[in-house]
Amino acid sequence: MSGTLTSLIDAHDTNLNPVLALALPLVLTGLQDTAEPEQRPPNVVLVFTDDQGYGDLGCYGADDIPTPHIDGLAAEGLRFTSFLVSQAVCSASRASLLTGCYAERVGVQGALSAGSRVGLNPDEETLAELLKERGYATGIFGKWHLGHHAPFLPKSQGFDEYFGLPYSNDMWPVGYDGATIEKGHKSNYPTLYLYEGDEPVEPVRTLADQGRLTLRYTERAVDFIERHADEPFFLYLPHSLPHVPLGVSEARVGRSERGPYGDVIAEIDDSVGSVLAALSAFVLASRLNSGQPNAGLMFELQVIAAVVLGGVSLTGGVGTLVGALLGILILTVLNNGLVLLNVSSFYHDIARGLVIILAVYLDTRRRRQLSRKPAA
């Protein structure tokens, strides 16, 4: 794995779209400013979901679950229609994802339980370790499930930071109705804890606690991006859901036409949107801090100039302050509105292009009107 990935990092093209989608798991590659392409390799963001179906996204045919952000990635990037894992189960598939090896090769079979004493051997090279050796900050926020004892946890596997569940969210002594289980094998499960680094820090006791997992992972992921904007980073965001028990934050209940499961998928799509927004802010900041203009930044400046020009034309007075302020207001409302609506960058660019066309048209019409006026 290391040779192929290293070659990919060395040969990255900074003229590509800042985000590349590779179906599920989604691999988001935030490109850096073009001022220092040799010194700054691309960021890598890996989003992984648990037990999600093939047809649960709009880009794969679903019409009852809103997934505009993931659909946007599929439209702008690469969408696979055939995807296999070494084993279709929690621990084994994650071992293969992070090592590039068959699960059997690294000795991780099926799903490790809350009573397991083993995990992924720290001697195996993970994607996090490979990138860390190249100067990347590394963080994981979500489900680990490759061993919950200290020798096997993320900080021993190449990750600088970890927050999340050490194994599946159904490995707890609580039923799907939220009641504590007194009998049967699930009654033997210990209390489920969220981990910070190598330590359990917060119990997950209720279905409401489960419903906040996606949001909490996302908040930590966005914070990680913001804190490491000045260095290359690898962000691994393995969501616990839609593995049962299902849970969704209160504000997102009823978002889909497919009940609680659909609401979970819609919230994961919102999570992708939040990550994309953080990456977009990071890319723009990189451009501004580079000290050298690039095509993206120059396009923004052209939009500002064109809209201001259009605003001036609307007021009927070339060079008036009111016109300039109107143009700036139009641009601000457009950009903030599209961000709040989580519109994909493709349609964002279309909207900005239409604004330029409108501005040029208004200015041209105004100039013609002025040219027709008889001289005093």
C-alpha positions, 0 to 999 in steps of 0.5 A, a space after each residue: 500500500 505504501 508505495 502506491 499511496 506515496 506515489 499518489 501524494 508525490 504526483 498530486 495535481 493542484 489544479 484538480 477540484 479541491 475535493 475528490 469523491 470515491 463513493 463510500 468510503 468517501 475520500 475527500 482530498 483538499 488541495 492546497 494553495 498553488 504557491 508552494 506545491 512542492 512543500 505542501 502535500 494534499 490533505 486527506 479526509 476519509 469518511 466511512 459509514 457502518 452498514 449503509 446500503 448501496 441505494 441509500 444515496 441520491 447518486 445511487 437512485 434513492 429519492 426518499 432521502 436527501 443527500 445533496 452534499 454526497 450527491 455533489 461529490 459524486 457529480 464533481 468527482 468519481 463514483 464507483 458502481 462496484 465496491 468490495 471489502 475483504 469482509 462485510 463486517 465491522 473490524 475486518 473491513 476496517 483492518 483492510 481499509 487502514 492497512 491495505 491488507 486482507 483481514 486474514 493477513 493481519 489476523 482480524 476476523 469478523 467483529 471484535 467484541 467488548 470482551 476481546 483481548 486482541 486487536 490490530 497488531 501495532 506492528 502493522 503499518 496503517 495509513 495514519 502511520 504512513 502519512 504521519 511519517 510524511 509530516 501529516 497531523 492525524 486524527 480519528 473521530 468516530 468508531 474504531 473497532 480494532 481493539 479497545 485496549 491501550 496497545 491497539 487503540 488509535 494513538 498506538 496506530 499512527 493517530 495523534 488524536 482520537 475521540 469516539 466509540 471503541 467498538 460497535 454502538 450496539 455493544 451495550 446493555 440497553 435494548 432497542 426500546 431504550 430499556 436496560 437489559 437484565 437477562 441474556 448475552 447483552 446484559 453482560 456488556 459493560 457500559 458503553 463509553 466514548 474515548 478521548 485518546 486512550 481513556 474512557 471519558 463519557 458514558 453513552 447510556 441512552 438512545 438520546 446519547 446515541 442520537 448525538 454521536 454523528 453531530 459530536 463526531 462532526 464537530 470534532 472533525 471540523 475543529 480538527 480541520 480548523 486547528 491544522 489548517 497550516 499543515 497537511 492533515 489526515 482526517 478519518 471520520 468513521 461514523 458509528 451509524 447507520 449501524 443499529 441502534 439508530 439515533 439522530 439529533 432532535 433537529 433532524 428528526 423527520 428529514 426523510 421519507 424513510 423513517 429513522 434510518 433515512 433521517 440518519 443518512 440525511 444527518 450523515 450527509 449534513 456531516 459531509 456538508 459541514 466537513 466540506 464547508 470547513 475545507 472550503 474555508 481552509 482552501 480560501 484562507 490558504 489562497 489569501 495567505 499565500 501572498 500570490 494570486 491564483 485562478 480561484 482567488 482571481 475569479 472571486 475578485 472578478 466577481 466582486 468587481 463585476 457585481 460592484 459594477 452592476 450595482 453602480 449601474 443599477 443606481 444610475 450613477 457611475 462611481 457612486 458609493 450607493 452603487 458600490 455598497 449595493 454590489 457588495 451587498 448582492 455578493 454577500 447575500 449570494 455567497 452566505 445564502 448558498 453556504 447556508 443552503 449547503 449548495 454544492 460548489 458546482 452550482 455555487 460557481 454557476 450562480 456566481 457566473 450568472 451574477 457576472 453576466 447580469 452585472 455586465 448586462 446592466 453596465 452595458 445597458 447603462 452605458 448605451 443609455 448614457 451614450 444616447 443622451 444629447 450633449 448639453 
